[in-house]
Amino acid sequence: TTFLWFDGQAEEAMNHYISIFQNAKVLSLTRWPKGHPLEGKVLVVSFELDGVPFLALNGGPQYKFTEAISLSIDCKTQAEVDHFWARLTEGGGEPGP
């Protein structure tokens, strides 16, 4: 899944993208839980553009939004995590968080 990192603009970006594509929809919206300093504000949004899923995270200012993308891979087991980690860093790819 294409994963986009924002600093508070994930919902706004999602709404912008779904306004552009005729076949687009919001899949889910998750807010920070009660008791968190950002309680009630949007944390993650999931949406679809022409059948392609996207995730957008309000992750904070550590990383600036660019035209680059990240991939979010839903793994069910540690073996799957290890497989993707090894394959995606083959040939000099640098591991990251």
C-alpha positions as CSV (number, residue, x, y, z in Angstrom):
1,T,0.0,0.0,0.0
2,T,1.3,3.4,-0.9
3,F,2.0,5.2,2.4
4,L,2.1,9.0,2.7
5,W,3.5,10.9,5.7
6,F,2.1,14.3,6.7
7,D,2.4,16.7,9.6
8,G,-1.3,17.3,10.3
9,Q,-2.6,17.4,6.8
10,A,-3.5,13.7,6.1
11,E,-7.2,14.2,6.1
12,E,-7.0,17.4,4.0
13,A,-4.8,15.6,1.5
14,M,-7.1,12.6,1.3
15,N,-10.1,14.9,0.7
16,H,-8.2,16.7,-2.1
17,Y,-7.2,13.4,-3.8
18,I,-10.7,11.9,-3.6
19,S,-12.1,15.2,-5.1
20,I,-10.0,14.7,-8.2
21,F,-10.7,11.0,-9.0
22,Q,-14.3,10.0,-9.9
23,N,-13.8,6.5,-8.6
24,A,-12.5,7.3,-5.1
25,K,-13.6,6.6,-1.6
26,V,-12.7,7.0,2.0
27,L,-12.1,3.5,3.6
28,S,-11.3,4.5,7.2
29,L,-10.3,7.4,9.5
30,T,-8.6,6.8,12.8
31,R,-8.2,9.4,15.5
32,W,-5.9,9.7,18.4
33,P,-7.5,8.0,21.4
34,K,-8.8,9.6,24.6
35,G,-6.1,10.7,26.9
36,H,-3.5,11.3,24.2
37,P,-2.2,14.9,23.8
38,L,-3.6,14.9,20.3
39,E,-6.9,13.3,21.3
40,G,-9.6,13.5,18.6
41,K,-7.3,14.7,15.9
42,V,-6.8,12.5,12.8
43,L,-3.9,9.9,13.0
44,V,-4.4,7.8,9.9
45,V,-6.7,7.8,6.9
46,S,-7.2,5.0,4.4
47,F,-8.6,5.7,1.0
48,E,-8.9,4.3,-2.5
49,L,-8.3,6.0,-5.8
50,D,-9.5,4.1,-8.9
51,G,-9.2,0.8,-6.9
52,V,-5.7,1.6,-5.6
53,P,-5.4,1.8,-1.8
54,F,-3.5,4.5,0.0
55,L,-2.6,5.2,3.7
56,A,-1.8,8.7,5.0
57,L,-0.3,9.2,8.4
58,N,-0.1,12.4,10.5
59,G,3.3,11.3,11.7
60,G,4.7,14.7,12.7
61,P,7.5,16.9,11.4
62,Q,10.3,14.4,11.5
63,Y,10.0,13.7,7.8
64,K,8.9,16.3,5.3
65,F,6.4,15.4,2.6
66,T,8.0,14.8,-0.7
67,E,7.2,13.2,-4.0
68,A,8.9,10.1,-2.7
69,I,6.7,7.3,-1.3
70,S,6.9,4.6,1.3
71,L,5.3,1.1,1.1
72,S,3.3,-0.3,4.0
73,I,3.2,-4.1,3.8
74,D,0.7,-5.9,6.0
75,C,2.5,-9.0,7.3
76,K,0.9,-11.7,9.4
77,T,4.1,-13.4,10.7
78,Q,7.6,-12.5,11.6
79,A,8.8,-14.7,8.7
80,E,6.9,-12.4,6.3
81,V,8.6,-9.4,7.9
82,D,12.0,-11.0,7.6
83,H,11.4,-12.0,4.0
84,F,10.4,-8.5,2.9
85,W,13.1,-6.8,5.0
86,A,15.8,-9.0,3.4
87,R,14.5,-8.7,-0.2
88,L,13.9,-4.9,-0.1
89,T,17.4,-4.2,1.2
90,E,19.2,-6.5,-1.3
91,G,21.8,-4.8,-3.4
92,G,22.6,-1.9,-1.1
93,G,19.1,-0.8,0.0
94,E,19.5,0.9,3.4
95,P,17.2,-0.4,6.2
96,G,15.1,2.2,7.9
97,P,12.6,2.3,10.7
